[in-house]
Amino acid sequence: MLRFTLRRLLIAALVALVVSAMSFGLMFLSGDPAFAIAGEGATEADLEVIRRHFGFDRPIPVQYAAWVTGVFAGDFGDSYYFSKPVVSLLAERFPATLKLGGLAILVALALSIPLAMLAAVRQNQLPDRLALGLGTIGQATPSFWLGLMLIWLFAVKLRWLPVSGSQTWAHFVLPAIVLGYYAAPSMLRLCRAGMIEALQSDYVRTARAKGMLPRQVLFGHAIRNAILPVVSVAAVEFGFILGGSVVVESVFGIRGIGLLAWESISRNDFPTIQAIILIYAMIYVWLTFLADVINAWLDPRIRVS
């Protein structure tokens, strides 16, 4: 297990290094960053001042080395637009996004796993078709439309929940449902397929032949193997929820990382954009690493292979 973990850790570190270079290089894809900061009316003298001030006149490898050194020290530079350290901006915004993402993945798991188990037990019957239909609708429904409908029903009409904001846990209920419902279908289909395969396996037939109750077979034997692919997908979906929450955060007025990313992109705030891209990429990398380790712990065959 230790050898498997170290090998996966080395791969994750290499991917992180490549991603850091790519996120830094994105700043130069749109042209001269000094021109993007100064605007169309800037003169060449103004551009030279900006290049010297922000260090754009240095070779790109030197700039990258200085940026990476700062990142390892916890310094992502200062925001061009907000005029404050990027680290402080991230510290202000990230807790709201993390709270939203955590609640959303819980909603997705609470929806997908029970529906997948029901669909597998009642394969090709009405419960199975209803579960797959709900999953298809979840992926096809635009998140902004579903968010607005939930606001209209539960906040405006019924007045059960607040319309927007992030002051209390109640403010996260509706956006978590929106993101969780969108993330649930992929986990539902994988868990359903795994459950069907597990229920048709030899060890489940042996358990049934020994006289075990259906719920003991389902929860004691089948679900352990069926849940393996869900672990990997849940890790990826959690990263997707964190990175793709900009629309939901805008609809519900949550001042998180997603909304900060949109504000930074619209205002050419390169240090903030670079930091957000790098952090989200690191989240994906380490969540995938964690999912691999958990799967290897659950199924020793993965470690051997």
C-alpha positions as CSV (number, residue, x, y, z in Angstrom):
1,M,0.0,0.0,0.0
2,L,2.9,2.4,0.8
3,R,4.6,1.8,-2.5
4,F,1.3,2.4,-4.4
5,T,0.7,5.6,-2.4
6,L,4.2,6.9,-3.1
7,R,3.9,6.2,-6.8
8,R,0.6,8.0,-7.0
9,L,2.0,10.9,-5.0
10,L,4.9,11.3,-7.4
11,I,2.5,11.3,-10.4
12,A,0.4,14.0,-8.6
13,A,3.4,16.1,-8.0
14,L,4.5,16.0,-11.7
15,V,1.0,16.9,-12.8
16,A,1.0,19.8,-10.3
17,L,4.3,21.1,-11.8
18,V,2.9,21.0,-15.3
19,V,-0.3,22.7,-14.3
20,S,1.6,25.5,-12.6
21,A,3.6,26.2,-15.8
22,M,0.4,26.2,-17.8
23,S,-1.5,28.5,-15.4
24,F,1.4,30.9,-15.5
25,G,1.6,30.8,-19.3
26,L,-2.1,31.6,-19.7
27,M,-1.3,35.2,-18.9
28,F,0.7,35.6,-22.1
29,L,-1.6,33.9,-24.5
30,S,-3.8,37.0,-25.0
31,G,-0.8,39.1,-25.9
32,D,1.1,41.7,-23.9
33,P,-0.2,41.7,-20.3
34,A,0.9,45.3,-19.9
35,F,-1.4,46.4,-22.7
36,A,-4.3,44.4,-21.1
37,I,-3.7,46.3,-17.8
38,A,-3.2,49.7,-19.3
39,G,-6.1,49.7,-21.7
40,E,-6.4,50.8,-25.3
41,G,-5.5,54.5,-24.7
42,A,-2.1,53.8,-23.2
43,T,1.0,55.1,-24.8
44,E,4.3,53.2,-25.3
45,A,5.8,55.1,-22.3
46,D,2.9,54.0,-20.1
47,L,3.4,50.4,-21.2
48,E,7.1,50.5,-20.4
49,V,6.3,51.9,-16.9
50,I,3.8,49.0,-16.3
51,R,6.3,46.4,-17.6
52,R,9.0,47.6,-15.3
53,H,6.6,47.9,-12.4
54,F,5.2,44.4,-12.7
55,G,8.4,42.7,-14.0
56,F,7.1,42.0,-17.5
57,D,10.3,43.2,-19.0
58,R,12.2,40.2,-17.6
59,P,12.5,36.9,-19.5
60,I,9.5,34.6,-19.0
61,P,11.4,31.8,-17.4
62,V,12.7,34.3,-14.8
63,Q,9.2,35.5,-14.1
64,Y,7.9,31.9,-13.8
65,A,10.7,31.0,-11.3
66,A,9.9,34.1,-9.2
67,W,6.2,33.3,-9.3
68,V,6.7,29.6,-8.3
69,T,9.1,30.7,-5.5
70,G,6.4,33.1,-4.2
71,V,3.7,30.4,-4.5
72,F,5.7,28.0,-2.3
73,A,6.1,30.8,0.2
74,G,2.3,31.4,0.1
75,D,2.6,34.6,-1.9
76,F,0.5,34.9,-5.1
77,G,1.2,38.6,-5.6
78,D,-1.2,41.5,-5.3
79,S,-4.4,41.8,-7.2
80,Y,-4.4,44.5,-9.9
81,Y,-8.0,45.4,-9.4
82,F,-8.7,44.9,-5.7
83,S,-5.2,46.3,-4.7
84,K,-4.7,43.7,-2.0
85,P,-2.8,40.4,-1.7
86,V,-4.4,37.6,-3.6
87,V,-4.0,35.3,-0.6
88,S,-6.2,37.5,1.5
89,L,-8.9,37.5,-1.3
90,L,-8.8,33.7,-1.5
91,A,-9.0,33.5,2.3
92,E,-12.1,35.7,2.3
93,R,-13.9,33.9,-0.6
94,F,-12.8,30.2,-0.3
95,P,-14.7,29.2,2.8
96,A,-18.1,30.0,1.2
97,T,-17.2,28.0,-1.9
98,L,-15.9,25.1,0.2
99,K,-19.0,25.1,2.3
100,L,-21.2,25.1,-0.8
101,G,-19.2,22.4,-2.5
102,G,-19.3,20.1,0.6
103,L,-23.1,20.4,1.0
104,A,-23.6,19.9,-2.8
105,I,-21.6,16.7,-2.9
106,L,-23.5,15.4,0.1
107,V,-26.7,16.2,-1.8
108,A,-25.4,14.4,-4.8
109,L,-24.5,11.3,-2.9
110,A,-27.7,11.3,-1.0
111,L,-29.6,11.3,-4.3
112,S,-27.5,9.0,-6.4
113,I,-26.6,6.1,-4.1
114,P,-30.2,5.2,-2.9
115,L,-31.6,5.7,-6.4
116,A,-28.9,3.6,-7.9
117,M,-29.5,0.8,-5.4
118,L,-33.2,0.9,-6.1
119,A,-32.7,0.9,-9.8
120,A,-30.3,-2.0,-9.7
121,V,-32.6,-4.1,-7.5
122,R,-35.6,-3.2,-9.8
123,Q,-33.7,-3.4,-13.1
124,N,-35.7,-2.6,-16.2
125,Q,-38.8,-1.9,-14.0
126,L,-40.6,1.4,-13.2
127,P,-38.2,2.4,-10.4
128,D,-35.2,1.9,-12.7
129,R,-36.7,4.0,-15.4
130,L,-37.7,6.7,-13.0
131,A,-34.2,6.9,-11.5
132,L,-32.6,7.1,-14.9
133,G,-35.1,9.7,-16.0
134,L,-34.4,11.9,-13.0
135,G,-30.7,11.6,-13.8
136,T,-31.2,12.6,-17.4
137,I,-33.4,15.6,-16.4
138,G,-30.7,16.7,-13.9
139,Q,-28.0,16.8,-16.5
140,A,-30.2,18.6,-19.1
141,T,-31.6,21.3,-16.7
142,P,-29.6,24.5,-16.8
143,S,-28.3,25.3,-13.3
144,F,-29.3,29.0,-13.5
145,W,-32.9,28.1,-14.5
146,L,-33.2,25.6,-11.7
147,G,-31.8,28.0,-9.2
148,L,-34.2,30.7,-10.2
149,M,-37.2,28.3,-10.0
150,L,-36.1,27.2,-6.5
151,I,-35.8,30.9,-5.4
152,W,-39.2,31.6,-6.8
153,L,-40.8,28.6,-5.0
154,F,-39.0,28.3,-1.7
155,A,-37.8,31.9,-1.1
156,V,-40.5,34.1,-2.7
157,K,-43.7,32.1,-2.5
158,L,-43.2,29.9,0.5
159,R,-40.6,32.1,2.3
160,W,-38.9,29.1,3.8
161,L,-35.4,30.0,2.8
162,P,-33.5,33.2,2.1
163,V,-33.2,34.5,-1.5
164,S,-29.4,35.2,-1.5
165,G,-26.3,35.7,0.5
166,S,-24.0,33.4,2.6
167,Q,-24.5,34.6,6.2
168,T,-26.1,31.3,7.6
169,W,-26.3,27.7,6.6
170,A,-29.9,28.3,5.4
171,H,-28.4,30.5,2.6
172,F,-26.6,27.4,1.2
173,V,-29.5,25.0,1.0
174,L,-30.9,26.0,-2.4
175,P,-27.5,26.4,-4.2
176,A,-26.4,23.1,-2.8
177,I,-29.5,21.4,-4.1
178,V,-28.9,22.9,-7.6
179,L,-25.2,21.9,-7.7
180,G,-25.9,18.5,-6.1
181,Y,-28.7,17.6,-8.5
182,Y,-26.5,18.5,-11.5
183,A,-23.6,16.3,-10.2
184,A,-25.7,13.3,-9.1
185,P,-26.5,11.7,-12.6
186,S,-23.0,10.5,-13.3
187,M,-22.6,8.9,-9.9
188,L,-26.1,7.4,-10.2
189,R,-25.3,5.6,-13.5
190,L,-21.9,4.3,-12.3
191,C,-23.3,3.1,-9.0
192,R,-26.3,1.4,-10.8
193,A,-24.0,-0.4,-13.2
194,G,-21.7,-1.5,-10.4
195,M,-24.6,-2.7,-8.3
196,I,-26.1,-4.7,-11.2
197,E,-22.7,-6.3,-11.9
198,A,-22.2,-7.1,-8.2
199,L,-25.7,-8.6,-7.8
200,Q,-24.9,-11.0,-10.6
201,S,-21.5,-12.0,-9.3
202,D,-20.6,-15.4,-7.8
203,Y,-20.0,-14.2,-4.3
204,V,-23.4,-12.7,-4.1
205,R,-25.0,-15.9,-5.4
206,T,-23.0,-17.8,-2.7
207,A,-24.2,-15.4,0.0
208,R,-27.8,-15.9,-1.2
209,A,-27.3,-19.7,-1.2
210,K,-26.2,-19.6,2.4
211,G,-29.6,-18.1,3.3
212,M,-28.6,-14.5,3.9
213,L,-31.3,-11.9,3.9
214,P,-31.6,-9.6,0.9
215,R,-30.6,-6.5,2.8
216,Q,-27.5,-8.3,4.2
217,V,-26.5,-9.3,0.7
218,L,-27.1,-5.8,-0.6
219,F,-25.4,-3.8,2.2
220,G,-22.9,-6.3,3.3
221,H,-21.5,-7.6,0.0
222,A,-22.8,-5.8,-3.1
223,I,-22.5,-2.2,-2.1
224,R,-18.7,-2.4,-1.2
225,N,-17.6,-3.2,-4.8
226,A,-20.3,-1.1,-6.4
227,I,-19.2,2.0,-4.6
228,L,-15.6,1.9,-5.9
229,P,-16.2,3.9,-9.1
230,V,-18.4,6.3,-7.2
231,V,-15.5,7.3,-5.0
232,S,-13.4,8.4,-8.0
233,V,-16.3,10.2,-9.7
234,A,-17.3,11.9,-6.4
235,A,-13.8,13.3,-6.1
236,V,-13.8,14.6,-9.6
237,E,-17.4,16.0,-9.2
238,F,-16.4,17.7,-6.0
239,G,-13.6,19.5,-7.8
240,F,-16.0,20.3,-10.7
241,I,-18.5,21.7,-8.2
242,L,-15.9,24.0,-6.7
243,G,-14.6,25.1,-10.1
244,G,-18.0,25.4,-11.8
245,S,-19.9,27.2,-9.1
246,V,-19.6,30.6,-10.7
247,V,-23.1,30.6,-12.2
248,V,-24.8,29.4,-9.0
249,E,-22.8,31.8,-6.9
250,S,-23.9,34.6,-9.2
251,V,-27.6,33.6,-9.0
252,F,-27.6,33.2,-5.2
253,G,-25.3,36.1,-4.5
254,I,-22.6,34.0,-2.8
255,R,-19.3,35.8,-2.6
256,G,-17.1,32.7,-3.2
257,I,-14.2,31.8,-5.5
258,G,-16.4,31.2,-8.5
259,L,-17.7,34.8,-8.4
260,L,-14.2,36.1,-7.7
261,A,-13.0,34.2,-10.9
262,W,-15.6,35.9,-13.0
263,E,-14.7,39.3,-11.6
264,S,-11.0,38.8,-12.1
265,I,-11.4,37.6,-15.7
266,S,-13.7,40.5,-16.7
267,R,-11.1,43.0,-15.2
268,N,-7.9,41.4,-16.5
269,D,-6.7,40.7,-12.9
270,F,-4.0,38.2,-13.9
271,P,-2.5,37.4,-10.5
272,T,-5.9,36.5,-9.1
273,I,-6.8,34.4,-12.2
274,Q,-3.4,32.5,-12.0
275,A,-4.0,31.8,-8.4
276,I,-7.5,30.5,-8.9
277,I,-6.5,28.3,-11.8
278,L,-3.6,26.8,-9.9
279,I,-5.7,26.2,-6.7
280,Y,-8.5,24.5,-8.6
281,A,-6.1,22.4,-10.6
282,M,-4.4,21.4,-7.3
283,I,-7.8,20.5,-5.9
284,Y,-8.5,18.2,-8.8
285,V,-5.0,16.6,-8.6
286,W,-5.1,15.9,-4.9
287,L,-8.8,14.7,-4.9
288,T,-7.9,12.3,-7.7
289,F,-4.9,11.1,-5.7
290,L,-7.1,10.7,-2.6
291,A,-9.7,8.7,-4.6
292,D,-7.0,6.4,-5.9
293,V,-5.7,5.7,-2.4
294,I,-9.2,5.1,-1.1
295,N,-10.0,2.7,-4.0
296,A,-6.8,0.8,-3.4
297,W,-7.6,0.5,0.3
298,L,-11.1,-0.8,-0.5
299,D,-10.0,-3.2,-3.3
300,P,-6.5,-4.8,-2.9
301,R,-6.6,-5.9,-6.5
302,I,-5.9,-2.3,-7.6
303,R,-2.7,-2.2,-5.5
304,V,-1.5,-5.5,-7.1
305,S,-2.2,-4.3,-10.6
